[in-house]
Amino acid sequence: MSDTSKRPGRAPRSPATRSLTELLASMRFAIALLTVICIASVIGTVLKQHEPVNNYVNQFGPFWADLFLALKLNAVYSAWWFLLILGFLVVSTSLCIARHAPKYLADLRNYKENIRAQSLQAFRHKASATLDGEAAEAAAQRIGKLLVSGGWKVRLQQRQTPAGDGWMVAAKAGAANKLGYIAAHSAIVLVCLGGLLDGDLMVRAQMWFLGKTPYAGGGLIADVKPEHRLSARNPTFRGNLLVTEGKHSSTAILNQSDGLLLQELPFSVELKKFVVEHYSSGMPKLFASDIVIHDLATGKATPARVEVNHPVSYGGVEIYQSSFDDGGSEVQLRARPLVPGMEPFDVQGVIGGSTQLKNTGLGEAMTLEFTGLRVLNVENFGDNGSSGSGADVRKVDLRASIESRLGAGNKTVSKRELRNVGPSVSYKLRDAAGQAREFHNFMLPVDTGDGQPVFLLGVRETQADPLRYLRVPVDAEGSMEGFVRLRLALADPALREQAVRRYVAQAVDASRTDLAEQLAQSTGRALALFAGDTLGDAALEKLAAVNGRPLAGLPAISEFMQANVPEAERERAAEVLMRIMNGALFELAQMTRERAQLPPLEQGEKTQTFMTQAVLSLSDSQAYPVPLVFELRDFKQIQASVFEVARAPGKNVVYLGCLLLILGIFAMLYVRDRRLWVWLAPGSGGAQATMALSANRKTLDTDREFAQLRTQLLGAAHPPDGGTT
């Protein structure tokens, strides 16, 4: 009967409706939807979701950022087109189930015992034999019992034939194969429904129909208006909850591409203590939060502990340990000027706060923003920069290079030596125009492997740029005071001249006044160039104007050599010039220690290492963008936990779908649907048996099973035609 036939009480479907139903229920349509969902999921995994718009612009540029935002690729799983595809996939798979499930269920109850005896000859697996001395009914009963004992379901049918009563034995096994089809397709529907329930569909629905809008401003949470808040009865949500030690919070934040929504919780979370445990290398091994859950309706307090991968459930809401943050730690910074005319001063603040600075050496007031405090910083010092690029073949160990890529999977190309380098502070200096630079300074000196500990002072212009570190050598007293004093003295022409005189007095015999005067002029000019004084050199002043800052340090020495010394003599002249400049800088350092009433530096390898790093740091400090650095002197850490709170009613639906999917795929792949018929016709010498086997897959197991059944059911009797198939 065709689909267009009329049925009582049922109107015929139009061709358009029938075509649409055929399209939605087709396998090709479902596979196409699954392909699009897979591609979208890959994009959603690779591309960070719900980031601020500026992050996408900085990373991909304005054109691609606008394209990503227009296609909602920054929020793939809540995009309207993704939810629409999920909905169509649910409809398509449901129609497939509705179309085929009744036939499969009916087939489970049908033994197909009405098959004609002549049709058995058309099967690939068939056999015929004469059962000597055995009547058809007795043979049918015997074969039926044997099949039942082997796990088959059997039905016997008696038929009238001209020679007498014949018997058809119909058996089936592996019916779970068809149930696997239904289970696997039902699993797809359940997983998609669970995804729709636990996704942003409910939140989007409230934004579309209940007037909820994202909040894009700032300020206190208590001041946010109701149109930006979601009720505690919201059936599904997933957001972040930031709780500081000693405080509590009952409002979660749901990040949106154009702002955020506030989700009210039926309870408040109080953070008693945030716990971090570390390995001996400094790497963390445990993040946990000791919390107290206060029920807002009953006032009941429930203590709990939230760990990574060990969430806490309360009132249908799961609380996960997502990450941690600073909860307003108190820091004390020491401002150290790098130019004369400024005095050191102390600044106190709270992470997340800011303070105004008037005397910054830049001629304008600036805002100091305290952005972060990290008590532990684990870095890899395994290679110490000695691995190189491999461009020099004399430094390439071919055997080690090959072995590092073979064998066990735990082998790595480079050695890892993790070390905790201590606390660090991050801050920003923002000018009146709103432009800011970010700084990252370590509290303790770091030994980078060359024997001279250094303080690392990081800076970058934007968050998209990598941090560039100024390495400040540690003096004999274990601080950066020695370098700062040397840096200020280098900027003072009078101190430079005095250092030059002391150096010349030690390097040249006092009787040779002409040579001493020449050496003094060369040394003074070298120190002046190193300090950023171009001494009226037009070429150097022009180059400095192009760079936008004074030309100083080793680049100034290099430019001067290229402009005034013939190429054939540059190497020798540079060696002499660096020797006399280093000698003058050493005397300048000795003078700064005398003025600070400290003992002079002792001649030796340690002092030489310090001065070598000092020269490099003095050169690099000329490019430091601000004339002062902030040293972390003391801090009081206050931590905060970031919890992910989620009400996910679709979670159990997804779990059920995953279980059905596993069972369904297992049933379809490993369970063979088989049908067996044995026709027993009466004969003069015994029953004439014809057997046939049908299976949904052609495998060697089916061949072996048929051979065993033929021997077991028909015995060793030879078929009338002299062979079996």
C-alpha positions as CSV (number, residue, x, y, z in Angstrom):
1,M,0.0,0.0,0.0
2,S,1.5,3.4,-1.0
3,D,1.7,6.5,1.2
4,T,-1.0,8.2,-0.9
5,S,-3.6,5.6,-0.1
6,K,-6.5,6.9,1.9
7,R,-7.0,5.6,5.4
8,P,-10.1,6.0,7.6
9,G,-9.8,9.2,9.7
10,R,-6.5,10.2,8.2
11,A,-6.1,12.8,5.5
12,P,-3.6,12.0,2.8
13,R,-0.2,13.9,2.9
14,S,0.6,16.4,0.2
15,P,3.7,15.7,-2.0
16,A,5.5,18.7,-0.4
17,T,5.0,17.3,3.1
18,R,6.0,13.8,2.0
19,S,9.2,15.2,0.4
20,L,10.1,17.2,3.4
21,T,9.5,14.2,5.7
22,E,11.7,12.0,3.4
23,L,14.4,14.7,3.5
24,L,14.4,15.0,7.3
25,A,14.3,11.2,7.8
26,S,17.1,10.4,5.3
27,M,20.4,9.2,6.5
28,R,22.3,11.6,4.2
29,F,20.6,14.6,5.8
30,A,21.5,13.4,9.3
31,I,25.1,12.7,8.3
32,A,25.4,16.2,6.8
33,L,24.1,17.7,10.1
34,L,26.5,15.7,12.1
35,T,29.4,16.8,9.9
36,V,28.5,20.5,10.4
37,I,28.2,19.9,14.2
38,C,31.6,18.3,14.2
39,I,33.2,21.1,12.3
40,A,31.6,23.7,14.6
41,S,32.8,21.8,17.7
42,V,36.3,21.8,16.4
43,I,36.1,25.6,15.9
44,G,34.6,26.0,19.4
45,T,37.5,23.9,20.8
46,V,40.3,25.7,19.0
47,L,38.9,29.3,19.2
48,K,38.6,30.6,22.7
49,Q,34.9,31.2,23.5
50,H,33.3,34.3,25.2
51,E,36.5,36.4,25.1
52,P,36.4,40.2,25.0
53,V,36.1,41.6,21.5
54,N,39.5,43.3,21.8
55,N,41.2,40.0,22.3
56,Y,39.9,38.7,18.9
57,V,41.0,42.0,17.3
58,N,44.5,41.8,18.7
59,Q,44.9,38.1,17.8
60,F,43.3,38.0,14.3
61,G,42.9,41.6,13.1
62,P,39.8,43.7,12.5
63,F,38.6,41.9,9.4
64,W,38.6,38.3,10.8
65,A,37.4,39.5,14.2
66,D,34.3,41.1,12.6
67,L,33.7,37.9,10.6
68,F,34.0,35.7,13.6
69,L,31.6,37.9,15.6
70,A,29.2,38.0,12.7
71,L,29.2,34.2,12.5
72,K,29.0,33.9,16.3
73,L,32.2,31.8,16.3
74,N,33.2,33.4,19.6
75,A,30.1,31.7,21.1
76,V,29.6,28.6,18.9
77,Y,27.6,26.5,21.3
78,S,25.1,29.2,22.0
79,A,24.9,30.5,18.4
80,W,21.4,30.4,16.9
81,W,22.6,28.3,13.9
82,F,24.2,25.7,16.1
83,L,21.1,25.3,18.2
84,L,19.0,25.1,15.1
85,I,21.2,22.4,13.6
86,L,20.9,20.4,16.9
87,G,17.2,20.8,16.7
88,F,17.1,19.5,13.1
89,L,19.3,16.6,14.1
90,V,16.9,15.7,16.9
91,V,13.9,15.8,14.4
92,S,15.8,13.9,11.7
93,T,16.9,11.1,14.0
94,S,13.5,10.9,15.7
95,L,11.8,10.5,12.3
96,C,14.3,7.7,11.4
97,I,13.5,5.9,14.6
98,A,9.7,6.4,14.1
99,R,10.0,5.1,10.6
100,H,12.1,2.0,11.2
101,A,11.6,1.1,14.9
102,P,8.1,-0.4,14.3
103,K,9.4,-2.7,11.6
104,Y,12.3,-3.8,13.7
105,L,10.1,-4.4,16.7
106,A,7.7,-6.4,14.6
107,D,10.6,-8.3,13.1
108,L,11.7,-9.3,16.6
109,R,8.4,-11.1,17.2
110,N,8.3,-12.7,13.7
111,Y,9.9,-16.1,13.3
112,K,9.2,-16.1,9.5
113,E,8.0,-19.7,9.8
114,N,5.7,-19.3,6.7
115,I,8.6,-19.2,4.3
116,R,8.2,-21.6,1.4
117,A,10.3,-24.7,1.4
118,Q,11.4,-24.0,-2.2
119,S,12.8,-20.6,-1.1
120,L,15.4,-22.3,1.1
121,Q,17.4,-23.3,-2.0
122,A,18.1,-19.6,-2.7
123,F,20.1,-19.1,0.4
124,R,23.9,-19.1,0.4
125,H,24.2,-21.4,3.4
126,K,21.9,-24.5,2.7
127,A,22.1,-28.2,3.1
128,S,19.9,-31.2,2.4
129,A,20.0,-34.7,4.0
130,T,17.9,-37.8,4.6
131,L,17.3,-38.6,8.3
132,D,17.2,-42.4,8.1
133,G,14.5,-44.0,10.3
134,E,13.3,-40.8,11.8
135,A,9.8,-39.4,11.3
136,A,9.3,-35.7,10.4
137,E,7.6,-34.8,13.7
138,A,10.1,-36.6,15.9
139,A,13.0,-34.9,13.9
140,A,11.3,-31.5,14.3
141,Q,11.0,-32.0,18.1
142,R,14.6,-33.2,18.3
143,I,16.0,-30.3,16.2
144,G,13.9,-27.8,18.1
145,K,15.2,-28.9,21.5
146,L,18.8,-28.8,20.2
147,L,18.4,-25.3,19.0
148,V,16.7,-24.1,22.2
149,S,19.6,-25.6,24.2
150,G,22.0,-23.6,22.0
151,G,20.3,-20.3,22.8
152,W,18.0,-20.1,19.8
153,K,14.4,-19.1,19.9
154,V,12.4,-21.8,18.1
155,R,8.9,-22.1,16.6
156,L,7.5,-25.3,15.0
157,Q,4.9,-25.2,12.2
158,Q,3.0,-28.2,10.9
159,R,2.1,-28.2,7.2
160,Q,0.0,-30.5,5.1
161,T,1.8,-32.1,2.1
162,P,0.7,-34.8,-0.5
163,A,3.1,-37.2,1.2
164,G,1.8,-36.5,4.7
165,D,2.4,-33.9,7.5
166,G,5.6,-31.9,7.2
167,W,7.2,-29.7,9.8
168,M,9.0,-26.3,9.5
169,V,11.4,-25.5,12.2
170,A,12.0,-21.7,12.3
171,A,14.7,-20.3,14.7
172,K,16.3,-17.0,15.3
173,A,19.2,-15.6,17.4
174,G,20.9,-12.2,17.7
175,A,17.8,-10.1,17.8
176,A,19.7,-7.6,19.9
177,N,21.3,-6.4,16.7
178,K,18.1,-4.6,15.7
179,L,17.7,-3.3,19.2
180,G,21.2,-1.9,18.9
181,Y,20.1,0.2,15.9
182,I,17.2,1.6,17.9
183,A,19.5,2.2,21.0
184,A,22.2,4.0,18.9
185,H,19.8,6.3,17.2
186,S,17.9,7.0,20.4
187,A,21.3,7.9,22.0
188,I,21.9,10.6,19.4
189,V,18.5,12.1,20.2
190,L,19.2,12.0,24.0
191,V,22.6,13.5,23.7
192,C,21.4,16.3,21.5
193,L,18.4,17.0,23.8
194,G,20.8,17.0,26.8
195,G,23.1,19.4,24.9
196,L,20.1,21.7,24.2
197,L,19.0,21.5,27.9
198,D,22.4,22.2,29.3
199,G,23.5,24.7,26.7
200,D,22.5,28.4,26.5
201,L,19.1,27.7,25.0
202,M,17.3,28.5,28.3
203,V,19.3,31.6,28.8
204,R,18.8,32.7,25.3
205,A,15.1,32.1,25.6
206,Q,14.9,34.4,28.6
207,M,16.8,37.0,26.7
208,W,14.4,36.7,23.7
209,F,11.1,36.5,25.5
210,L,11.6,37.8,29.1
211,G,13.6,41.0,28.3
212,K,16.9,39.9,29.9
213,T,19.9,41.7,28.5
214,P,23.7,41.4,29.1
215,Y,25.3,44.0,31.4
216,A,28.3,45.7,29.8
217,G,29.1,48.2,32.5
218,G,31.1,48.1,35.7
219,G,30.6,48.8,39.4
220,L,29.2,46.7,42.3
221,I,27.1,43.6,41.7
222,A,24.5,45.0,44.1
223,D,23.9,48.0,41.8
224,V,23.1,45.8,38.7
225,K,19.5,46.2,37.6
226,P,17.0,43.3,37.5
227,E,17.0,43.0,33.7
228,H,20.5,41.8,33.9
229,R,19.8,39.1,36.5
230,L,18.5,35.6,36.2
231,S,16.2,34.0,38.8
232,A,17.4,31.3,41.2
233,R,14.7,29.1,39.6
234,N,16.5,29.2,36.3
235,P,16.3,25.5,35.2
236,T,19.8,25.4,33.6
237,F,22.9,27.6,33.8
238,R,26.7,27.4,33.9
239,G,28.7,30.3,35.4
240,N,31.6,31.3,37.5
241,L,31.6,32.3,41.1
242,L,34.5,34.2,42.7
243,V,34.8,33.9,46.4
244,T,37.5,35.6,48.5
245,E,38.9,33.9,51.7
246,G,36.7,34.9,54.7
247,K,33.9,36.2,52.5
248,H,30.8,34.7,50.7
249,S,29.0,35.1,47.5
250,S,25.6,34.0,46.1
251,T,25.8,35.5,42.6
252,A,27.4,33.7,39.6
253,I,28.6,35.4,36.5
254,L,27.5,34.1,33.0
255,N,29.9,35.5,30.4
256,Q,28.4,36.6,27.1
257,S,30.0,37.9,24.0
258,D,28.5,41.4,24.6
259,G,28.6,41.5,28.4
260,L,27.6,39.3,31.3
261,L,24.5,38.1,33.1
262,L,24.2,37.6,36.8
263,Q,22.8,34.3,38.0
264,E,21.2,34.3,41.5
265,L,21.9,31.1,43.5
266,P,19.6,29.6,46.1
267,F,22.6,29.5,48.5
268,S,25.7,31.4,49.3
269,V,29.2,30.0,49.3
270,E,31.7,31.1,52.0
271,L,35.3,30.3,51.5
272,K,37.1,29.4,54.7
273,K,40.5,28.5,53.1
274,F,42.0,27.9,49.7
275,V,44.6,25.1,49.9
276,V,47.4,24.5,47.5
277,E,49.9,21.6,47.8
278,H,53.1,21.4,45.8
279,Y,55.6,18.8,44.7
280,S,59.3,19.3,45.6
281,S,59.9,20.9,42.3
282,G,57.3,23.6,43.0
283,M,54.6,22.3,40.7
284,P,51.2,22.2,42.3
285,K,49.6,18.8,43.0
286,L,46.4,19.8,44.7
287,F,43.9,22.6,44.5
288,A,41.1,22.5,47.1
289,S,38.7,24.9,48.8
290,D,37.2,24.5,52.2
291,I,33.8,26.1,52.0
292,V,30.6,26.5,53.9
293,I,27.3,26.4,51.9
294,H,24.6,28.7,53.5
295,D,21.1,27.9,52.4
296,L,19.3,31.2,51.8
297,A,15.8,29.7,52.5
298,T,16.5,27.7,55.7
299,G,19.8,29.3,56.9
300,K,21.3,25.8,57.2
301,A,25.2,25.8,57.0
302,T,26.8,22.8,55.3
303,P,30.6,22.5,55.4
304,A,32.2,20.9,52.3
305,R,35.5,20.6,50.5
306,V,35.8,21.2,46.7
307,E,38.7,19.7,44.9
308,V,39.7,19.5,41.2
309,N,37.6,16.6,39.7
310,H,35.7,16.2,43.0
311,P,32.8,18.6,42.8
312,V,30.2,19.2,45.5
313,S,26.4,19.0,44.8
314,Y,23.9,21.0,46.7
315,G,20.3,21.6,45.8
316,G,20.7,20.3,42.3
317,V,23.7,22.7,41.6
318,E,27.1,21.3,41.1
319,I,30.1,23.3,42.5
320,Y,33.4,22.7,40.7
321,Q,36.9,23.9,41.5
322,S,37.6,25.9,38.3
323,S,40.7,28.0,39.2
324,F,41.9,30.5,41.7
325,D,42.7,34.2,41.7
326,D,43.9,36.9,44.0
327,G,41.4,38.0,46.5
328,G,42.8,41.5,47.2
329,S,46.3,40.8,48.5
330,E,48.1,43.7,50.1
331,V,51.5,44.6,48.6
332,Q,54.2,47.0,49.5
333,L,56.4,48.3,46.7
334,R,59.6,50.3,46.7
335,A,59.9,52.8,43.8
336,R,63.5,53.0,42.7
337,P,64.3,55.9,40.2
338,L,66.7,55.3,37.4
339,V,67.3,59.0,36.7
340,P,68.7,61.8,39.0
341,G,66.4,64.2,40.7
342,M,64.1,61.7,42.2
343,E,64.0,60.0,45.6
344,P,63.0,56.5,46.4
345,F,59.5,56.1,47.9
346,D,57.2,53.4,49.1
347,V,53.8,52.6,47.8
348,Q,51.2,50.4,49.4
349,G,48.1,49.0,47.6
350,V,45.7,46.1,47.1
351,I,45.7,43.8,44.1
352,G,42.9,45.1,41.9
353,G,43.2,48.6,43.2
354,S,45.2,51.7,42.0
355,T,46.9,54.8,43.2
356,Q,47.9,58.1,41.8
357,L,51.6,58.9,41.3
358,K,52.7,62.5,40.8
359,N,56.5,62.4,40.8
360,T,57.2,59.8,38.0
361,G,60.0,61.6,36.2
362,L,57.9,61.8,33.0
363,G,56.5,65.2,33.6
364,E,53.0,64.0,34.1
365,A,50.9,62.2,36.8
366,M,50.3,58.5,36.2
367,T,48.1,55.8,37.7
368,L,49.7,52.8,39.3
369,E,47.4,49.8,38.9
370,F,48.1,46.7,41.0
371,T,47.1,43.8,38.7
372,G,48.5,40.6,40.2
373,L,50.5,38.8,42.8
374,R,52.0,35.3,42.3
375,V,53.7,33.7,45.3
376,L,54.9,30.8,43.3
377,N,56.5,30.9,39.8
378,V,57.7,27.6,38.5
379,E,60.1,27.9,35.5
380,N,62.1,25.4,33.4
381,F,65.9,25.8,33.8
382,G,66.7,22.5,32.2
383,D,68.6,23.6,29.1
384,N,69.9,27.0,30.4
385,G,69.8,28.2,26.9
386,S,72.6,25.9,25.8
387,S,70.8,23.8,23.3
388,G,71.1,26.3,20.5
389,S,69.4,26.2,17.2
390,G,71.4,23.4,15.7
391,A,72.7,25.7,12.9
392,D,76.3,24.9,13.8
393,V,76.9,21.2,12.9
394,R,79.7,21.0,15.5
395,K,77.1,21.4,18.2
396,V,74.6,18.8,16.9
397,D,74.6,15.4,18.6
398,L,72.9,13.3,15.9
399,R,72.7,10.2,18.0
400,A,71.1,12.0,20.9
401,S,68.8,13.8,18.5
402,I,67.5,10.6,17.0
403,E,67.2,8.7,20.3
404,S,65.2,11.5,21.8
405,R,62.5,10.9,19.2
406,L,62.5,7.1,19.5
407,G,61.5,4.6,22.1
408,A,59.3,5.5,25.1
409,G,56.8,8.2,24.9
410,N,58.1,10.0,28.0
411,K,61.3,11.0,26.2
412,T,61.6,14.7,25.4
413,V,64.0,16.6,23.2
414,S,65.0,18.9,26.1
415,K,65.7,18.3,29.7
416,R,63.2,19.8,32.2
417,E,64.4,21.2,35.4
418,L,61.5,22.9,37.1
419,R,62.4,25.5,39.8
420,N,60.3,27.8,41.9
421,V,61.8,31.3,41.5
422,G,59.6,33.0,44.2
423,P,57.0,35.7,44.3
424,S,56.3,38.3,41.6
425,V,54.1,41.3,41.2
426,S,52.3,42.6,38.1
427,Y,51.3,46.2,37.7
428,K,50.4,48.8,35.1
429,L,51.4,52.4,34.7
430,R,48.6,54.3,32.9
431,D,49.0,57.9,31.6
432,A,46.4,60.6,31.4
433,A,45.4,59.5,27.9
434,G,44.5,56.0,29.2
435,Q,47.5,54.3,27.6
436,A,49.1,51.7,29.9
437,R,52.2,49.5,30.0
438,E,52.3,46.2,31.9
439,F,55.2,45.3,34.2
440,H,56.1,42.0,35.9
441,N,58.8,42.1,38.5
442,F,60.2,39.3,40.6
443,M,60.8,39.8,44.3
444,L,63.9,37.5,44.6
445,P,67.0,37.2,42.5
446,V,67.1,34.4,40.0
447,D,70.2,32.4,39.0
448,T,69.9,32.0,35.3
449,G,73.0,29.7,35.1
450,D,75.8,32.1,34.3
451,G,76.9,32.5,37.9
452,Q,75.4,36.0,38.4
453,P,72.0,36.2,40.1
454,V,69.8,38.9,38.6
455,F,66.5,40.6,39.4
456,L,64.1,40.2,36.5
457,L,62.0,43.3,35.6
458,G,59.5,42.5,32.8
459,V,57.7,45.0,30.6
460,R,55.4,44.9,27.6
461,E,53.4,47.4,25.7
462,T,50.3,45.4,25.2
463,Q,48.9,42.0,26.4
464,A,49.4,40.6,23.0
465,D,53.2,41.2,23.2
466,P,55.6,38.9,25.1
467,L,57.3,40.1,28.2
468,R,60.8,41.5,27.8
469,Y,63.0,41.3,30.9
470,L,65.6,43.7,32.1
471,R,68.2,41.7,34.1
472,V,69.5,43.7,37.1
473,P,72.6,42.2,38.7
474,V,72.6,41.5,42.4
475,D,75.3,43.4,44.3
476,A,77.5,42.1,47.2
477,E,74.7,43.0,49.7
478,G,72.1,40.9,47.8
479,S,70.0,43.8,46.5
480,M,69.7,45.9,43.4
481,E,70.9,49.0,45.2
482,G,74.4,48.7,43.7
483,F,73.1,48.7,40.1
484,V,70.7,51.6,40.8
485,R,73.5,53.7,42.3
486,L,75.7,52.9,39.3
487,R,72.8,53.8,36.9
488,L,72.3,57.2,38.6
489,A,76.0,58.0,38.8
490,L,76.3,57.2,35.0
491,A,73.8,59.9,34.3
492,D,75.7,62.5,36.3
493,P,78.5,64.2,34.1
494,A,80.4,65.3,37.2
495,L,80.6,61.8,38.6
496,R,81.6,60.5,35.2
497,E,84.4,62.9,34.9
498,Q,85.7,62.0,38.4
499,A,85.5,58.3,37.5
500,V,87.5,59.0,34.3
501,R,90.2,60.8,36.3
502,R,90.6,58.0,38.8
503,Y,90.8,55.4,36.0
504,V,93.4,57.4,34.0
505,A,95.4,57.9,37.2
506,Q,95.6,54.2,37.7
507,A,96.2,53.3,34.0
508,V,98.8,55.8,33.0
509,D,102.0,57.0,34.6
510,A,101.6,60.5,36.1
511,S,104.6,61.7,34.2
512,R,103.1,61.1,30.8
513,T,100.5,63.9,30.9
514,D,99.9,64.0,27.1
515,L,99.0,60.3,27.1
516,A,96.9,60.7,30.2
517,E,95.0,63.6,28.6
518,Q,94.3,61.6,25.4
519,L,93.1,58.6,27.5
520,A,90.9,60.8,29.6
521,Q,89.3,62.3,26.5
522,S,88.6,58.9,24.9
523,T,87.3,57.4,28.2
524,G,85.1,60.4,28.9
525,R,83.7,60.3,25.3
526,A,83.0,56.6,25.6
527,L,81.2,57.0,29.0
528,A,79.2,60.0,27.6
529,L,78.0,58.0,24.6
530,F,77.2,55.0,26.8
531,A,75.1,57.3,29.1
532,G,73.2,58.8,26.1
533,D,75.1,62.0,25.5
534,T,75.7,62.4,21.8
535,L,78.3,65.2,22.4
536,G,77.0,67.1,19.4
537,D,77.5,64.3,16.9
538,A,75.0,65.2,14.2
539,A,74.8,61.6,12.8
540,L,74.0,60.2,16.3
541,E,71.5,63.0,17.1
542,K,69.7,62.3,13.8
543,L,69.6,58.6,14.5
544,A,68.3,59.2,18.0
545,A,65.6,61.5,16.6
546,V,64.5,58.7,14.3
547,N,64.3,56.2,17.2
548,G,62.3,58.6,19.3
549,R,64.6,58.3,22.3
550,P,68.3,59.1,23.2
551,L,70.8,56.8,21.6
552,A,72.7,55.2,24.5
553,G,74.3,52.0,25.7
554,L,76.2,49.6,23.5
555,P,74.1,50.6,20.4
556,A,75.5,54.1,20.8
557,I,79.1,52.8,20.9
558,S,78.4,50.7,17.9
559,E,76.9,53.5,15.8
560,F,79.8,55.8,16.8
561,M,82.4,53.2,15.7
562,Q,80.6,52.7,12.4
563,A,80.5,56.4,11.7
564,N,84.0,57.4,12.7
565,V,86.3,54.4,12.5
566,P,87.4,52.7,9.2
567,E,86.1,49.2,8.9
568,A,89.5,47.5,8.9
569,E,90.3,49.1,12.3
570,R,86.9,48.7,14.0
571,E,87.5,45.4,15.7
572,R,90.7,46.5,17.3
573,A,89.4,49.9,18.2
574,A,86.2,48.4,19.7
575,E,88.2,46.1,21.9
576,V,90.3,49.0,23.2
577,L,87.3,51.2,23.7
578,M,85.3,48.6,25.6
579,R,88.4,47.9,27.8
580,I,88.8,51.5,28.9
581,M,85.0,52.0,29.3
582,N,84.7,49.0,31.5
583,G,87.6,50.2,33.6
584,A,85.9,53.6,34.0
585,L,82.6,52.0,35.0
586,F,84.4,49.9,37.6
587,E,85.8,53.1,39.1
588,L,82.4,54.6,39.0
589,A,81.0,51.7,40.9
590,Q,83.7,52.0,43.5
591,M,82.8,55.7,43.9
592,T,79.2,54.9,44.5
593,R,80.1,52.4,47.2
594,E,82.3,55.0,48.9
595,R,79.5,57.5,48.9
596,A,77.2,54.9,50.4
597,Q,79.9,54.1,53.0
598,L,80.3,50.5,51.9
599,P,83.6,48.6,51.5
600,P,85.0,48.7,47.9
601,L,84.6,45.8,45.5
602,E,87.3,43.2,45.7
603,Q,89.2,42.3,42.6
604,G,88.2,38.8,41.5
605,E,86.0,36.6,39.3
606,K,82.9,37.4,41.3
607,T,83.3,41.2,40.8
608,Q,84.2,40.7,37.2
609,T,81.0,38.7,36.6
610,F,79.0,41.4,38.4
611,M,80.5,44.2,36.3
612,T,80.0,42.2,33.0
613,Q,76.3,41.8,33.7
614,A,76.1,45.4,35.0
615,V,77.4,46.7,31.7
616,L,74.8,44.8,29.8
617,S,72.1,45.8,32.1
618,L,73.1,49.5,32.0
619,S,72.9,49.3,28.2
620,D,69.5,47.6,28.3
621,S,68.2,50.0,31.0
622,Q,68.5,52.9,28.5
623,A,65.6,51.4,26.6
624,Y,63.5,50.9,29.7
625,P,60.3,52.8,29.0
626,V,59.9,54.5,32.4
627,P,62.5,56.1,34.6
628,L,61.6,54.1,37.7
629,V,61.0,50.5,38.7
630,F,58.9,49.1,41.5
631,E,60.4,46.4,43.7
632,L,58.2,44.1,45.7
633,R,59.3,44.5,49.3
634,D,56.5,42.8,51.3
635,F,53.0,41.3,50.8
636,K,50.1,39.7,52.6
637,Q,48.5,37.1,50.3
638,I,44.7,36.9,50.3
639,Q,43.5,34.2,47.9
640,A,40.2,33.6,46.2
641,S,38.6,30.6,44.6
642,V,36.9,30.6,41.2
643,F,34.1,28.0,41.2
644,E,32.1,26.8,38.3
645,V,28.5,26.4,39.4
646,A,26.2,24.6,37.1
647,R,22.6,23.3,37.1
648,A,22.6,20.7,34.4
649,P,19.3,18.7,34.2
650,G,20.4,17.4,30.8
651,K,23.5,15.7,32.4
652,N,21.7,12.5,33.3
653,V,20.0,12.5,29.9
654,V,23.4,12.7,28.2
655,Y,24.7,9.9,30.5
656,L,21.8,7.7,29.5
657,G,22.4,8.6,25.9
658,C,26.1,7.6,26.2
659,L,25.1,4.3,27.8
660,L,22.6,3.6,25.0
661,L,25.2,4.6,22.4
662,I,27.8,2.1,23.8
663,L,25.2,-0.7,24.0
664,G,23.9,0.1,20.6
665,I,27.2,0.2,18.9
666,F,28.3,-3.0,20.7
667,A,25.1,-4.7,19.6
668,M,25.4,-3.6,16.0
669,L,29.1,-4.5,15.6
670,Y,29.3,-7.7,17.7
671,V,25.9,-9.3,17.6
672,R,25.0,-11.1,14.4
673,D,21.3,-11.4,13.5
674,R,20.7,-15.0,12.3
675,R,17.7,-16.9,11.0
676,L,17.6,-20.7,10.6
677,W,15.0,-22.8,8.9
678,V,14.8,-26.6,8.7
679,W,12.1,-28.1,6.5
680,L,11.3,-31.7,7.3
681,A,9.2,-33.5,4.7
682,P,8.0,-37.1,5.2
683,G,9.7,-39.8,3.2
684,S,9.8,-43.6,2.8
685,G,13.2,-44.1,4.4
686,G,13.0,-41.2,6.8
687,A,12.4,-37.5,6.9
688,Q,13.8,-35.4,4.1
689,A,15.6,-32.4,5.7
690,T,16.4,-29.1,4.0
691,M,18.2,-26.5,6.1
692,A,19.1,-22.9,5.4
693,L,20.8,-20.1,7.4
694,S,20.6,-16.4,6.9
695,A,22.8,-13.8,8.6
696,N,23.0,-10.0,8.4
697,R,26.8,-10.1,7.8
698,K,29.0,-12.5,5.7
699,T,31.8,-13.6,8.0
700,L,33.9,-16.6,8.6
701,D,32.1,-17.1,12.0
702,T,28.9,-17.6,10.0
703,D,30.5,-20.3,7.9
704,R,31.8,-22.1,10.9
705,E,28.5,-21.9,12.7
706,F,26.6,-23.3,9.8
707,A,29.0,-26.2,9.5
708,Q,28.5,-27.0,13.2
709,L,24.7,-26.7,13.0
710,R,24.6,-28.9,9.9
711,T,26.6,-31.6,11.7
712,Q,24.6,-31.2,15.0
713,L,21.2,-31.1,13.5
714,L,21.4,-33.3,10.4
715,G,24.1,-35.7,11.7
716,A,26.5,-37.5,9.4
717,A,23.9,-38.3,6.8
718,H,24.8,-37.6,3.3
719,P,22.5,-35.3,1.3
720,P,20.6,-36.7,-1.7
721,D,22.5,-34.6,-4.2
722,G,25.8,-35.7,-2.8
723,G,27.0,-32.4,-1.4
724,T,26.2,-29.5,0.8
725,T,26.8,-25.8,0.4
